[in-house]
């Protein structure tokens, strides 16, 4: 049921769309920079330029374009940590070096393409680090004659917390992801639900209903993987809203809840009884109430068919006591 790196998956599902990238560049990059980027030429780079051991740090979305009439790359990085990562410039530098090495080896070129790193941030604290030299102890105190021997660069940072949904008319998918990234971690469930409802309504603007349905599924998975404050009642409120407002919603509502339960069962069967028990623990904690270590152990002792049935019927339980009675 629970996505690994849900923010990253949601980001990739959205920013892999070239129109989303173009709209982001137009509305959020500084005008002086935006004017140098040729949006008519922008295209995604399908081949990965990243080493496997660095993949956990990067969303690996790279777009080729022309900057100041020269071939270049706009590299979009999404970092979903909830705190300011002062070492992000080092991680970005690692990635850029990997791209340059790969280009040089594959194409046997002498000169290297320009890369513009862009960071999308939605943590709770104010982001302060902005350049690579911020990591270098004593760099600011060095005289210019010494600084010139030390590499330095800056990256463009967009802090989603400053996003105002009514400010501009954006691409539907871009509007949804900025809205959800801004609000998904808020403890006020009413704020989260309002953003979810608005996102579902925005999807009505898409003429491609196949895309709208697929993205609705992605959005739904993201919400219930990334937010831990939603209750079972709110879970069904969202499903009802989807059914009432989306053109394809009536079909979606018939399968949304089943999607998560069935995926939990299938994953558990593939990984063994322990994984199935963990899925049951997650569902009970999310939709009923937190459970004791004693009960967790009891769930881990159950047979696979018992765990499967429990997961399928999770919406029928109201209290922990009812679950206990079921397990006896």
KOLFIMAR-795696 format. One record per residue (C-alpha): residue number from 1; residue in one letter; chain; x, y, z. Coordinates in steps of 0.001 Angstrom, whole numbers, padded with zeros to 6 digits. Example, Ala and Ser with C-alpha at 12.3 -4.5 7.8 and 13.67 -1.06 7.14 Angstrom:
# KOLFIMAR-795696
<atom 1; a; A; <012300; -004500; 007800>> <atom 2; s; A; <013670; -001060; 007140>> 
END
This chain:
# KOLFIMAR-795696
<atom 1; x; A; <000000; 000000; 000000>> <atom 2; x; A; <002716; 002467; 000924>> <atom 3; x; A; <004900; 003893; -001833>> <atom 4; x; A; <008628; 004003; -001382>> <atom 5; x; A; <009683; 007635; -001895>> <atom 6; x; A; <006102; 008749; -002712>> <atom 7; x; A; <007134; 012386; -003293>> <atom 8; x; A; <009747; 011326; -005825>> <atom 9; x; A; <007337; 009050; -007690>> <atom 10; x; A; <004682; 011765; -007834>> <atom 11; x; A; <007273; 014241; -009062>> <atom 12; x; A; <008467; 011970; -011844>> <atom 13; x; A; <004912; 011218; -012950>> <atom 14; x; A; <004326; 014963; -013327>> <atom 15; x; A; <007612; 016462; -014498>> <atom 16; x; A; <008236; 013793; -017106>> <atom 17; x; A; <005609; 015760; -019070>> <atom 18; x; A; <007450; 018305; -021237>> <atom 19; x; A; <004536; 020761; -021093>> <atom 20; x; A; <004797; 020801; -017296>> <atom 21; x; A; <008510; 021567; -017522>> <atom 22; x; A; <007929; 024366; -020014>> <atom 23; x; A; <005239; 025918; -017830>> <atom 24; x; A; <007473; 025729; -014767>> <atom 25; x; A; <010292; 027483; -016617>> <atom 26; x; A; <007970; 030201; -017935>> <atom 27; x; A; <006341; 031011; -014606>> <atom 28; x; A; <009005; 030400; -011982>> <atom 29; x; A; <012467; 031009; -013396>> <atom 30; x; A; <013792; 034591; -013278>> <atom 31; x; A; <012832; 036461; -016494>> <atom 32; x; A; <016474; 037167; -017330>> <atom 33; x; A; <017198; 033426; -017244>> <atom 34; x; A; <013942; 032311; -018832>> <atom 35; x; A; <014559; 034471; -021903>> <atom 36; x; A; <017765; 032569; -022658>> <atom 37; x; A; <016092; 029144; -022706>> <atom 38; x; A; <014676; 027928; -026018>> <atom 39; x; A; <011426; 026198; -025042>> <atom 40; x; A; <010668; 025139; -028612>> <atom 41; x; A; <013743; 022935; -028551>> <atom 42; x; A; <013312; 021311; -025149>> <atom 43; x; A; <013092; 017519; -025114>> <atom 44; x; A; <013508; 014823; -022438>> <atom 45; x; A; <016631; 012703; -022280>> <atom 46; x; A; <015505; 009101; -022046>> <atom 47; x; A; <018879; 007578; -021167>> <atom 48; x; A; <019851; 007726; -017528>> <atom 49; x; A; <023117; 009520; -016780>> <atom 50; x; A; <023221; 008515; -013141>> <atom 51; x; A; <025119; 005792; -011347>> <atom 52; x; A; <023039; 003260; -009425>> <atom 53; x; A; <024569; 004248; -006075>> <atom 54; x; A; <023402; 007852; -006548>> <atom 55; x; A; <019836; 007078; -007589>> <atom 56; x; A; <018403; 007445; -004086>> <atom 57; x; A; <019385; 011130; -004140>> <atom 58; x; A; <018089; 012145; -007534>> <atom 59; x; A; <014847; 012080; -009468>> <atom 60; x; A; <016903; 011665; -012648>> <atom 61; x; A; <014905; 014007; -014856>> <atom 62; x; A; <017061; 015637; -017504>> <atom 63; x; A; <015924; 017803; -020414>> <atom 64; x; A; <017982; 018988; -023340>> <atom 65; x; A; <017384; 022439; -024775>> <atom 66; x; A; <019268; 025455; -026104>> <atom 67; x; A; <020476; 028148; -023751>> <atom 68; x; A; <021758; 031341; -025345>> <atom 69; x; A; <021619; 029466; -028671>> <atom 70; x; A; <023936; 026732; -027423>> <atom 71; x; A; <022988; 023085; -026690>> <atom 72; x; A; <022436; 022668; -022963>> <atom 73; x; A; <020635; 020690; -020292>> <atom 74; x; A; <018086; 021792; -017733>> <atom 75; x; A; <018402; 019333; -014901>> <atom 76; x; A; <015411; 019170; -012578>> <atom 77; x; A; <016073; 017741; -009151>> <atom 78; x; A; <013389; 017187; -006578>> <atom 79; x; A; <014651; 016794; -003009>> <atom 80; x; A; <011882; 015739; -000663>> <atom 81; x; A; <013629; 015929; 002677>> <atom 82; x; A; <011733; 017832; 005336>> <atom 83; x; A; <014820; 019797; 006343>> <atom 84; x; A; <017356; 021988; 004583>> <atom 85; x; A; <020024; 019797; 003014>> <atom 86; x; A; <023230; 021825; 003069>> <atom 87; x; A; <024994; 019183; 000984>> <atom 88; x; A; <022614; 019318; -001970>> <atom 89; x; A; <025122; 021321; -004019>> <atom 90; x; A; <027667; 018521; -003567>> <atom 91; x; A; <025095; 015941; -004677>> <atom 92; x; A; <024178; 018055; -007691>> <atom 93; x; A; <027828; 018439; -008572>> <atom 94; x; A; <028243; 014641; -008436>> <atom 95; x; A; <025353; 014279; -010842>> <atom 96; x; A; <026625; 016927; -013262>> <atom 97; x; A; <030058; 015293; -013342>> <atom 98; x; A; <028385; 011953; -014147>> <atom 99; x; A; <026518; 013561; -017062>> <atom 100; x; A; <029661; 015193; -018413>> <atom 101; x; A; <031688; 011972; -018121>> <atom 102; x; A; <028994; 009967; -019888>> <atom 103; x; A; <028645; 012512; -022694>> <atom 104; x; A; <032392; 012628; -023210>> <atom 105; x; A; <032751; 008837; -023269>> <atom 106; x; A; <029737; 008115; -025479>> <atom 107; x; A; <030126; 010963; -027944>> <atom 108; x; A; <033898; 011508; -027740>> <atom 109; x; A; <033463; 015261; -027395>> <atom 110; x; A; <036073; 017755; -026201>> <atom 111; x; A; <033713; 020446; -024911>> <atom 112; x; A; <030969; 019826; -022356>> <atom 113; x; A; <027324; 020955; -022419>> <atom 114; x; A; <026045; 023558; -019993>> <atom 115; x; A; <023846; 022169; -017201>> <atom 116; x; A; <021397; 024269; -015204>> <atom 117; x; A; <020383; 022569; -011933>> <atom 118; x; A; <016915; 023341; -010557>> <atom 119; x; A; <015788; 022281; -007084>> <atom 120; x; A; <012161; 022042; -006018>> <atom 121; x; A; <011872; 022196; -002228>> <atom 122; x; A; <008905; 021779; 000092>> <atom 123; x; A; <010348; 021328; 003555>> <atom 124; x; A; <009121; 023152; 006639>> <atom 125; x; A; <012249; 025184; 007372>> <atom 126; x; A; <013550; 028093; 005341>> <atom 127; x; A; <016189; 027084; 002803>> <atom 128; x; A; <019403; 029050; 003243>> <atom 129; x; A; <022224; 027282; 001397>> <atom 130; x; A; <022447; 028427; -002227>> <atom 131; x; A; <025924; 027776; -003602>> <atom 132; x; A; <028665; 025182; -003506>> <atom 133; x; A; <031057; 027577; -001772>> <atom 134; x; A; <028697; 027621; 001233>> <atom 135; x; A; <030064; 024156; 002021>> <atom 136; x; A; <033703; 025231; 001941>> <atom 137; x; A; <034991; 026283; 005321>> <atom 138; x; A; <036667; 029677; 005205>> <atom 139; x; A; <035910; 030255; 001524>> <atom 140; x; A; <034309; 033655; 002100>> <atom 141; x; A; <037424; 034844; 003958>> <atom 142; x; A; <039799; 033913; 001155>> <atom 143; x; A; <041139; 036708; -001060>> <atom 144; x; A; <039944; 036654; -004713>> <atom 145; x; A; <043401; 035491; -005803>> <atom 146; x; A; <042806; 032236; -003872>> <atom 147; x; A; <039049; 031865; -004506>> <atom 148; x; A; <039609; 031611; -008237>> <atom 149; x; A; <041296; 028232; -007719>> <atom 150; x; A; <038240; 026766; -005990>> <atom 151; x; A; <035184; 025568; -007991>> <atom 152; x; A; <031886; 027234; -007178>> <atom 153; x; A; <028372; 027411; -008654>> <atom 154; x; A; <024776; 028175; -007684>> <atom 155; x; A; <021526; 026312; -008400>> <atom 156; x; A; <018032; 027670; -008860>> <atom 157; x; A; <015764; 026874; -005938>> <atom 158; x; A; <011980; 027090; -005905>> <atom 159; x; A; <010429; 026843; -002441>> <atom 160; x; A; <006912; 025439; -002861>> <atom 161; x; A; <005793; 026943; 000461>> <atom 162; x; A; <005550; 030319; -001311>> <atom 163; x; A; <003261; 028988; -004028>> <atom 164; x; A; <-000099; 030793; -004302>> <atom 165; x; A; <-002590; 028764; -006286>> <atom 166; x; A; <-004547; 031752; -007548>> <atom 167; x; A; <-001560; 033747; -008791>> <atom 168; x; A; <-001175; 032372; -012310>> <atom 169; x; A; <-002890; 030073; -014788>> <atom 170; x; A; <-000702; 027000; -014888>> <atom 171; x; A; <-000664; 023657; -016612>> <atom 172; x; A; <-003172; 021483; -014715>> <atom 173; x; A; <-000623; 018879; -013629>> <atom 174; x; A; <001873; 021524; -012504>> <atom 175; x; A; <-000816; 023280; -010478>> <atom 176; x; A; <-001791; 020024; -008779>> <atom 177; x; A; <001717; 018980; -007802>> <atom 178; x; A; <002654; 022391; -006409>> <atom 179; x; A; <-000589; 022513; -004436>> <atom 180; x; A; <-000124; 019017; -003027>> <atom 181; x; A; <003582; 019423; -002264>> <atom 182; x; A; <002775; 022608; -000380>> <atom 183; x; A; <-000009; 021119; 001748>> <atom 184; x; A; <000458; 017343; 001993>> <atom 185; x; A; <002381; 017434; 005299>> <atom 186; x; A; <000144; 019919; 007060>> <atom 187; x; A; <-001392; 018588; 010247>> <atom 188; x; A; <-004704; 020323; 009620>> <atom 189; x; A; <-006528; 017581; 007730>> <atom 190; x; A; <-009071; 020102; 006420>> <atom 191; x; A; <-006293; 021873; 004514>> <atom 192; x; A; <-005075; 018590; 003038>> <atom 193; x; A; <-008565; 017507; 002026>> <atom 194; x; A; <-009320; 020889; 000456>> <atom 195; x; A; <-006169; 020622; -001683>> <atom 196; x; A; <-007071; 017081; -002716>> <atom 197; x; A; <-010594; 018139; -003703>> <atom 198; x; A; <-009280; 021100; -005685>> <atom 199; x; A; <-006770; 018857; -007436>> <atom 200; x; A; <-009519; 016433; -008446>> <atom 201; x; A; <-011549; 019362; -009768>> <atom 202; x; A; <-008571; 020676; -011763>> <atom 203; x; A; <-008338; 017339; -013554>> <atom 204; x; A; <-011720; 018118; -015102>> <atom 205; x; A; <-009919; 020682; -017260>> <atom 206; x; A; <-007967; 017978; -019104>> <atom 207; x; A; <-009431; 017026; -022456>> <atom 208; x; A; <-007497; 013762; -022417>> <atom 209; x; A; <-009583; 011730; -019980>> <atom 210; x; A; <-007256; 008732; -020168>> <atom 211; x; A; <-004464; 010941; -018860>> <atom 212; x; A; <-006818; 012406; -016238>> <atom 213; x; A; <-007780; 008948; -014964>> <atom 214; x; A; <-004177; 007739; -014825>> <atom 215; x; A; <-003064; 010885; -013041>> <atom 216; x; A; <-005984; 010627; -010606>> <atom 217; x; A; <-004756; 007171; -009682>> <atom 218; x; A; <-001213; 008548; -009179>> <atom 219; x; A; <-002566; 011400; -007052>> <atom 220; x; A; <-004638; 009037; -004934>> <atom 221; x; A; <-001689; 006756; -004248>> <atom 222; x; A; <000473; 009737; -003363>> <atom 223; x; A; <-001994; 011214; -000869>> <atom 224; x; A; <-002391; 008006; 001108>> <atom 225; x; A; <001313; 007210; 001064>> <atom 226; x; A; <002590; 010664; 001993>> <atom 227; x; A; <000041; 011813; 004585>> <atom 228; x; A; <-000276; 009907; 007849>> <atom 229; x; A; <-003076; 011976; 009411>> <atom 230; x; A; <-006000; 010928; 007227>> <atom 231; x; A; <-008547; 008622; 008862>> <atom 232; x; A; <-010724; 005954; 007314>> <atom 233; x; A; <-013670; 008381; 007232>> <atom 234; x; A; <-011638; 010957; 005302>> <atom 235; x; A; <-010399; 008196; 003028>> <atom 236; x; A; <-013981; 007486; 001990>> <atom 237; x; A; <-014824; 011192; 001778>> <atom 238; x; A; <-012147; 011558; -000900>> <atom 239; x; A; <-013438; 008522; -002780>> <atom 240; x; A; <-016970; 009971; -002675>> <atom 241; x; A; <-015694; 013333; -003934>> <atom 242; x; A; <-013901; 011613; -006807>> <atom 243; x; A; <-017101; 009802; -007739>> <atom 244; x; A; <-019169; 012985; -007654>> <atom 245; x; A; <-016837; 015297; -009577>> <atom 246; x; A; <-014677; 013313; -011991>> <atom 247; x; A; <-016024; 012291; -015389>> <atom 248; x; A; <-014428; 008929; -014892>> <atom 249; x; A; <-014888; 009080; -011132>> <atom 250; x; A; <-017816; 006684; -010907>> <atom 251; x; A; <-015622; 003934; -012340>> <atom 252; x; A; <-012639; 004955; -010241>> <atom 253; x; A; <-014566; 004814; -006962>> <atom 254; x; A; <-015378; 001177; -007589>> <atom 255; x; A; <-011714; 000252; -007702>> <atom 256; x; A; <-009736; 002785; -005652>> <atom 257; x; A; <-010085; 001070; -002286>> <atom 258; x; A; <-009670; -002365; -003858>> <atom 259; x; A; <-006447; -001261; -005580>> <atom 260; x; A; <-004686; -000671; -002295>> <atom 261; x; A; <-005963; -003785; -000572>> <atom 262; x; A; <-005153; -006066; -003505>> <atom 263; x; A; <-001693; -004568; -003991>> <atom 264; x; A; <-000965; -005154; -000330>> <atom 265; x; A; <-001998; -008786; -000655>> <atom 266; x; A; <-000047; -009389; -003870>> <atom 267; x; A; <003080; -007748; -002474>> <atom 268; x; A; <002753; -009789; 000682>> <atom 269; x; A; <002405; -013044; -001231>> <atom 270; x; A; <005507; -012218; -003237>> <atom 271; x; A; <007615; -011283; -000242>> <atom 272; x; A; <006143; -013740; 002257>> <atom 273; x; A; <003887; -013723; 005280>> <atom 274; x; A; <005960; -011101; 007116>> <atom 275; x; A; <005283; -008496; 004433>> <atom 276; x; A; <001581; -009360; 004403>> <atom 277; x; A; <001448; -008935; 008196>> <atom 278; x; A; <003185; -005558; 007891>> <atom 279; x; A; <000575; -004469; 005351>> <atom 280; x; A; <-002184; -005441; 007792>> <atom 281; x; A; <-000436; -003501; 010580>> <atom 282; x; A; <-000152; -000399; 008377>> <atom 283; x; A; <-003827; -000534; 007361>> <atom 284; x; A; <-005070; -001049; 010920>> <atom 285; x; A; <-002895; 001786; 012218>> <atom 286; x; A; <-004000; 004124; 009428>> <atom 287; x; A; <-007717; 003418; 009360>> <atom 288; x; A; <-008580; 002182; 012852>> <atom 289; x; A; <-006033; 003026; 015563>> <atom 290; x; A; <-002400; 002440; 016601>> <atom 291; x; A; <-001794; -001059; 017893>> <atom 292; x; A; <000421; -002530; 020601>> <atom 293; x; A; <003544; -004584; 020045>> <atom 294; x; A; <001691; -007571; 021435>> <atom 295; x; A; <-000973; -007288; 018762>> <atom 296; x; A; <001626; -006728; 016048>> <atom 297; x; A; <003265; -009997; 017077>> <atom 298; x; A; <-000114; -011710; 017034>> <atom 299; x; A; <-000715; -010533; 013486>> <atom 300; x; A; <002670; -011867; 012427>> <atom 301; x; A; <001664; -015277; 013756>> <atom 302; x; A; <-001492; -015476; 011619>> <atom 303; x; A; <-001839; -017688; 008562>> <atom 304; x; A; <-001641; -016053; 005143>> <atom 305; x; A; <-005315; -016666; 004332>> <atom 306; x; A; <-006334; -014960; 007608>> <atom 307; x; A; <-004208; -011916; 006804>> <atom 308; x; A; <-005602; -011755; 003262>> <atom 309; x; A; <-009163; -011796; 004553>> <atom 310; x; A; <-008382; -009184; 007213>> <atom 311; x; A; <-006929; -006793; 004642>> <atom 312; x; A; <-009895; -007249; 002291>> <atom 313; x; A; <-012340; -006513; 005122>> <atom 314; x; A; <-010390; -003692; 006767>> <atom 315; x; A; <-013123; -001119; 006068>> <atom 316; x; A; <-015632; -003211; 008044>> <atom 317; x; A; <-013762; -002850; 011337>> <atom 318; x; A; <-014494; 000121; 013590>> <atom 319; x; A; <-012367; -000634; 016666>> <atom 320; x; A; <-009247; -002531; 017679>> <atom 321; x; A; <-011402; -004820; 019784>> <atom 322; x; A; <-013267; -005974; 016661>> <atom 323; x; A; <-009939; -006830; 015047>> <atom 324; x; A; <-008885; -008761; 018139>> <atom 325; x; A; <-012134; -010730; 018071>> <atom 326; x; A; <-011555; -011526; 014401>> <atom 327; x; A; <-008121; -012939; 015144>> <atom 328; x; A; <-009290; -015281; 017905>> 
END
